[in-house]
Amino acid sequence: MSNGNGQAYTTSGQRPGTDDSWGADPTHQTYDQQGSSAQFSQGVRPAQLPSEIPAWSKDMMKNRGRFENNVDDTNQIFVTITVTGWQKPGGSPEPKPGGGLWEPGEMVDVQSDWLIMHRPLSLKAVTFTQDNESGTRSTLELVNDAASNLGNYAQPQGSVQSGGTEESAPSFTLTQIQQAVQNAPPEALSGVGAPGTGPGGLIPASAARTGQPYPQRAVIDINGEIYWEWQSVNVRLEAGGNPPRMARFTCSEQEGIGGSSFTALRIRPGDKCSIYLDTYLVLTGYVSTRQVYFDARQHAVEITAVGMTDVLSHGSVISQTGEWKNIPFTQLVGSLIGPYGLAMKPLGDVNKQPIQRANSMPGEPVKQMIERYANAHGIITGETADGSLALWGKLPTGGGATVIQGVNILIGRETIHNQSIAAGAESTPQPSGSVQQ
């Protein structure tokens, strides 16, 4: 459904004027997009997008509109798949686990007649669990890959209009999606021979700790001391999540004192930790919470840990001026996370367009400022297993696996809708002033 003028999404904004560009030219820029990224179902409502930052360029308007479009279109298809084990297929014979841990951003090929789903989907989040009742499982949350992975598929057609000029964007058809999937290399759909893990297979697989007690267990390493006797394990990884990586462990003892729960009392909030699942590193961070419960018959301990980048959600921007000029997004992020001792890992083709001027608000959390500018550049944030801040740009294919009904799918659930799809989306940013403008 269009907005009545033939456009599915319309982004409008303003930028500073100059002696050569003034009047309606800088203040009435629009980007018209004739179709959504996924072309899956038609829109039902208009929406207006307030831009989080000033409109310094037309490209920022395009990226902001397309990013919102992609988020909406991504959620049109939401599939939850539960499989046994923590590793994706890749062992021999297939589909024996052995391809490394599942990672958000990977492309997963879903084959299920009951879900009427025979297509690749993007892994938005994965939850690893283990307990005495359900055993060892991975729950995959999969979404519409045609919208979420800008590197795999052509973008919707549209045009930019400013001062009477028009700039065309690439054309887009459903056939191109089908051809992209058919022409994808084998490593895009299988863990076998994949160049790495994570988005586009761009993260090198970490070395496995094959000695005991690491195989088929969840192990926490704190200052060289390891803990593995857990009653339940829950580790969640989510693209764009807050936090992007989190783990929760419980242990309990009936009567008496000692055993695993008493040992876990030595773990304290603030302890730096590394967490391994089935020999592979999954989280580098620190213990955030310890909860203890006891009564006359039992005592229990619950430990929660988060990745290193969680501090960015609580710590404020550290800067003498709170202003940056003509700086690429990656350099801006580097200056924001530098005071916290964190590393950054760009994945894929990250937008390199310089930001004319970036400003932080007083007391603004670092993550909030990063997200404001990431939205305008079409970048998704995440975290790698070694605790680095991940920036996802346009991604190549690779790094995923295949799940098949009747073979390695335990539980499948599917939701398809278009309630959040905008028939017309408008973004209205406004630039800040300066001495010259």
C-alpha positions in Angstrom: 0.0 0.0 0.0 1.4 3.4 -0.9 0.8 6.7 0.8 -1.4 7.9 -2.0 1.4 9.4 -4.0 3.0 6.2 -5.1 5.6 6.0 -2.3 5.8 3.4 0.4 8.2 5.5 2.6 8.9 9.2 2.5 11.8 10.7 4.4 11.9 14.5 4.6 14.4 16.7 6.4 16.4 19.9 6.6 20.1 20.9 6.5 22.0 24.1 7.0 22.0 26.6 4.2 24.9 28.3 2.5 25.5 31.2 0.1 25.1 28.8 -2.8 22.3 26.8 -1.4 19.4 28.6 0.4 15.6 28.8 0.6 13.7 25.7 -0.2 16.7 23.8 -1.5 18.2 23.0 2.0 15.0 23.0 4.0 12.7 20.9 1.8 14.7 17.7 1.0 12.8 14.5 0.5 13.6 10.9 -0.2 10.8 8.8 -1.8 11.0 5.0 -1.7 8.6 3.2 -4.0 8.4 -0.1 -2.1 9.7 -1.9 0.9 12.9 -3.8 1.2 11.2 -7.2 1.5 8.2 -6.8 -0.8 6.5 -9.4 1.4 3.2 -7.8 2.2 1.6 -4.4 1.8 1.7 -1.6 4.3 -1.3 -0.6 6.4 -0.5 2.7 8.2 1.5 5.9 7.7 4.3 6.8 10.1 6.4 9.8 10.8 10.1 9.3 11.8 11.6 12.0 14.0 15.3 11.9 13.2 17.6 11.6 16.2 20.3 13.8 14.6 20.4 16.9 12.3 20.0 16.2 8.6 23.6 17.0 7.4 23.2 15.2 4.1 20.7 13.5 1.8 22.4 10.1 2.3 21.6 10.3 6.0 17.9 10.7 5.1 18.1 7.7 2.8 19.8 5.6 5.4 17.5 6.6 8.2 14.4 5.9 6.1 15.7 2.6 4.8 16.9 1.5 8.3 13.4 2.0 9.7 11.9 0.3 6.7 14.2 -2.7 7.2 13.3 -3.0 10.9 9.6 -3.1 10.1 10.0 -5.5 7.2 12.3 -7.8 9.2 9.6 -8.4 11.8 7.1 -9.5 9.1 8.4 -13.1 9.5 9.3 -14.3 13.0 10.2 -18.0 13.3 11.3 -19.7 16.6 13.2 -23.0 16.1 14.4 -25.2 19.0 17.2 -27.7 18.3 19.3 -30.0 20.5 22.8 -29.1 21.5 24.6 -25.7 21.5 26.5 -26.1 18.2 25.0 -25.7 14.7 25.2 -28.5 12.1 28.6 -29.1 10.7 29.7 -32.5 12.1 29.7 -35.8 10.2 27.3 -37.3 9.4 25.0 -34.3 9.0 23.2 -32.9 10.9 25.4 -33.8 13.8 26.4 -30.7 15.8 30.0 -29.6 15.3 29.9 -26.3 13.4 30.6 -24.0 16.3 28.1 -22.0 18.4 25.2 -20.2 16.8 25.8 -16.5 16.5 23.3 -13.6 15.8 23.5 -12.3 12.3 24.1 -15.6 10.6 21.8 -16.8 7.8 19.9 -19.9 8.6 18.1 -22.0 5.9 14.8 -23.2 7.3 13.1 -26.2 5.7 9.7 -27.0 7.1 6.4 -28.0 5.4 4.3 -27.4 8.5 5.6 -23.9 8.8 5.3 -23.4 5.0 8.9 -22.1 5.2 11.6 -23.0 2.7 13.9 -20.0 2.7 16.9 -18.4 4.5 16.2 -16.3 7.5 18.4 -14.1 9.6 19.3 -15.2 13.2 18.2 -12.3 15.4 18.8 -14.0 18.7 19.7 -17.3 20.2 19.2 -18.6 23.7 21.3 -21.5 25.0 19.8 -23.5 27.8 20.6 -26.6 29.9 18.7 -28.2 32.8 17.7 -31.7 34.1 14.3 -31.6 32.5 14.9 -30.4 28.9 18.6 -31.2 28.4 20.8 -29.1 26.2 19.0 -26.9 23.7 19.4 -23.8 21.5 16.3 -21.7 20.7 16.8 -19.7 17.5 14.8 -16.5 16.9 14.8 -16.0 13.1 13.5 -13.0 11.1 13.0 -12.0 7.5 16.5 -12.0 6.0 15.4 -10.3 2.8 15.0 -7.1 4.8 17.6 -7.4 7.5 20.7 -8.3 5.5 21.5 -5.3 3.2 24.6 -7.0 1.8 22.7 -10.0 0.4 19.9 -8.4 -1.5 19.2 -5.5 -3.8 17.6 -2.4 -2.2 14.2 -0.9 -3.0 14.0 1.6 -5.8 13.5 5.3 -4.9 14.8 8.7 -5.6 16.2 11.7 -3.8 14.8 15.1 -4.6 16.4 18.4 -3.6 16.3 21.7 -5.5 14.7 20.1 -8.6 17.4 17.4 -9.0 16.8 13.6 -8.7 19.1 10.8 -7.9 18.0 7.2 -8.7 18.5 4.3 -6.3 18.9 0.7 -7.4 15.9 -1.2 -8.8 14.5 -4.1 -6.8 12.4 -7.2 -7.6 11.5 -10.4 -5.9 13.3 -12.3 -8.6 16.6 -10.8 -7.4 16.0 -12.1 -3.9 15.4 -15.6 -5.3 18.5 -15.4 -7.5 20.6 -14.2 -4.6 19.6 -17.2 -2.5 20.1 -19.6 -5.4 23.6 -18.2 -6.2 24.7 -18.1 -2.6 27.9 -20.2 -2.0 27.5 -23.4 0.0 29.1 -22.0 3.1 26.3 -19.5 3.3 23.8 -22.2 4.2 26.0 -24.7 6.0 28.4 -24.6 8.9 30.8 -26.9 6.9 33.7 -24.9 5.5 32.3 -21.6 6.6 35.0 -18.9 6.9 33.9 -18.0 10.4 30.9 -17.3 12.6 28.5 -14.4 13.2 27.2 -11.9 10.6 28.3 -12.9 7.1 30.8 -15.4 8.6 33.2 -12.5 9.3 34.1 -13.4 12.9 37.0 -15.9 13.1 36.0 -19.0 15.1 37.6 -19.1 18.5 39.9 -21.9 19.5 38.0 -24.7 21.4 39.0 -25.8 24.9 38.6 -29.6 24.3 39.9 -30.8 27.7 37.6 -31.6 30.7 35.3 -30.2 32.0 34.5 -28.0 28.9 32.8 -30.5 26.5 29.0 -30.3 26.7 29.1 -28.1 29.7 28.8 -24.4 30.6 32.0 -23.3 32.3 32.8 -19.9 33.9 36.5 -19.0 34.1 37.2 -16.3 36.8 40.8 -15.4 37.3 41.9 -18.9 36.2 39.4 -20.7 38.6 36.7 -22.6 36.8 33.1 -23.3 37.8 30.9 -25.8 36.0 28.5 -27.6 38.3 25.3 -25.7 37.5 21.7 -26.8 38.0 20.5 -24.6 35.1 22.1 -22.6 32.3 20.6 -19.7 30.3 22.8 -17.7 27.9 21.2 -15.2 25.5 22.8 -13.5 22.5 20.8 -10.8 20.6 21.6 -8.5 17.7 20.9 -5.0 19.0 20.0 -6.3 22.4 20.5 -4.5 25.7 22.6 -6.2 26.8 23.7 -8.0 23.6 25.1 -10.9 25.7 23.9 -12.1 29.0 24.2 -15.4 31.0 22.4 -16.7 34.1 23.4 -19.8 36.1 21.8 -21.4 39.1 23.0 -24.1 41.5 21.2 -25.6 44.5 22.0 -28.1 47.3 19.5 -30.0 49.4 20.3 -29.7 53.2 23.7 -29.6 54.6 26.4 -27.1 53.4 29.1 -27.3 50.8 29.0 -28.5 47.2 28.5 -26.4 44.1 26.2 -23.7 45.7 28.7 -23.0 48.5 31.5 -22.8 46.0 29.5 -20.4 43.9 29.4 -18.0 46.9 33.0 -17.1 46.1 31.7 -15.5 42.8 31.0 -11.8 43.4 29.6 -8.9 41.3 32.4 -7.2 39.5 34.5 -10.3 38.9 35.8 -10.4 35.3 34.8 -13.7 33.7 34.9 -15.7 30.5 32.1 -18.1 29.7 32.4 -21.2 27.6 29.7 -23.4 26.1 30.6 -26.9 24.8 34.3 -25.9 24.5 33.7 -22.5 22.8 34.0 -19.0 24.2 30.6 -17.3 24.2 30.9 -14.3 26.5 33.7 -12.1 27.9 32.5 -9.8 30.6 31.8 -9.5 34.3 29.5 -10.8 37.0 26.7 -8.3 37.4 24.5 -10.0 40.0 24.6 -12.7 42.7 21.4 -13.8 44.4 21.3 -16.2 47.3 18.4 -18.0 48.9 18.2 -20.5 51.8 15.7 -22.1 54.1 15.7 -25.0 56.5 16.1 -27.6 53.8 18.1 -26.1 50.9 20.2 -23.2 49.7 20.6 -21.9 46.2 22.7 -19.3 44.3 22.0 -17.5 41.0 24.8 -15.8 39.1 24.2 -13.3 36.3 26.9 -12.1 33.9 26.9 -9.6 31.1 29.3 -8.8 28.2 31.9 -6.1 28.4 29.9 -3.6 26.3 27.0 -3.5 28.9 28.9 -0.7 30.7 28.1 1.6 27.7 24.4 1.5 28.7 25.2 2.9 32.1 28.4 5.1 31.6 28.1 8.6 30.3 30.0 10.1 27.4 33.4 11.3 28.5 34.5 14.3 26.4 35.8 17.8 27.2 33.7 19.5 24.5 31.0 16.9 23.7 31.5 17.8 20.0 33.1 16.1 17.1 33.5 17.6 13.5 33.9 15.9 10.2 34.4 12.4 11.7 33.5 9.0 10.3 31.1 6.9 12.3 33.7 4.3 13.2 36.1 7.0 14.5 33.3 8.6 16.5 32.5 5.2 18.2 36.2 4.6 18.9 36.5 7.9 20.7 33.3 7.2 22.7 34.3 3.7 23.9 38.1 4.4 24.3 37.7 5.8 27.9 36.1 2.5 28.9 38.9 0.4 27.5 36.8 -1.4 24.9 37.6 -2.5 21.4 35.5 -2.2 18.3 35.0 -4.7 15.4 33.4 -3.4 12.2 31.8 -6.2 10.2 31.0 -5.9 6.5 30.8 -2.7 4.7 30.3 -0.1 7.4 29.1 3.4 6.2 32.2 5.7 6.0 30.4 8.9 5.3 31.9 11.6 7.6 29.5 13.3 10.1 29.7 17.0 9.7 29.1 17.6 13.4 28.2 15.2 16.2 27.2 16.3 19.7 26.5 14.5 23.0 23.9 15.6 25.4 24.9 16.2 29.1 25.0 12.9 30.9 24.0 10.9 27.8 24.9 7.2 28.1 27.5 6.1 25.5 25.2 3.4 24.0 22.4 6.0 23.5 24.6 8.3 21.5 26.1 5.5 19.4 22.5 4.3 18.6 21.4 7.7 17.5 24.1 7.9 14.9 24.0 4.2 14.0 20.3 4.6 13.0 21.2 7.4 10.6 24.0 5.3 9.0 22.1 2.0 8.7 24.3 0.2 11.2 23.3 -2.5 13.8 25.3 -2.8 17.0 26.2 -6.0 18.8 29.0 -7.7 20.7 31.5 -10.4 19.9 32.4 -13.3 22.2 35.7 -11.6 23.1 33.8 -8.5 24.4 34.4 -6.2 21.5 31.6 -3.8 20.3 30.4 -5.1 16.9 29.2 -2.7 14.1 27.2 -4.5 11.4 27.2 -2.8 8.0 26.3 -4.4 4.6 27.2 -8.1 5.0 28.3 -10.9 2.6 26.7 -14.3 2.8 28.1 -17.1 5.0 28.5 -18.5 8.4 25.0 -20.1 8.8 23.5 -23.6 8.8 20.4 -25.5 7.9 17.5 -26.7 10.1 15.1 -29.3 8.8 11.7 -30.5 10.0 11.9 -34.1 11.1 15.7 -34.1 11.1 17.1 -31.6 13.6 14.1 -29.3 14.6 12.6 -30.2 17.9 10.0 -27.3 18.2 8.9 -24.8 15.5 6.7 -21.7 15.8 6.0 -19.1 13.1 4.3 -15.7 13.1 3.7 -13.7 9.9 2.1 -10.3 10.0 2.4 -6.8 8.7 0.8 -4.7 11.5 4.0 -2.6 11.9 4.6 -1.9 8.3 4.2 1.8 7.4 2.3 2.9 4.3 4.2 6.2 4.4 7.0 6.9 6.7 8.3 10.5 7.1 11.5 11.6 8.9 11.7 15.2 9.9 15.2 16.2 11.2 16.4 19.7 11.8 20.0 20.9 11.9 21.5 22.9 14.7 22.8 26.4 14.1 26.3 27.8 14.3 28.1 31.1 14.0 28.3 30.7 10.2 24.7 29.3 9.7 
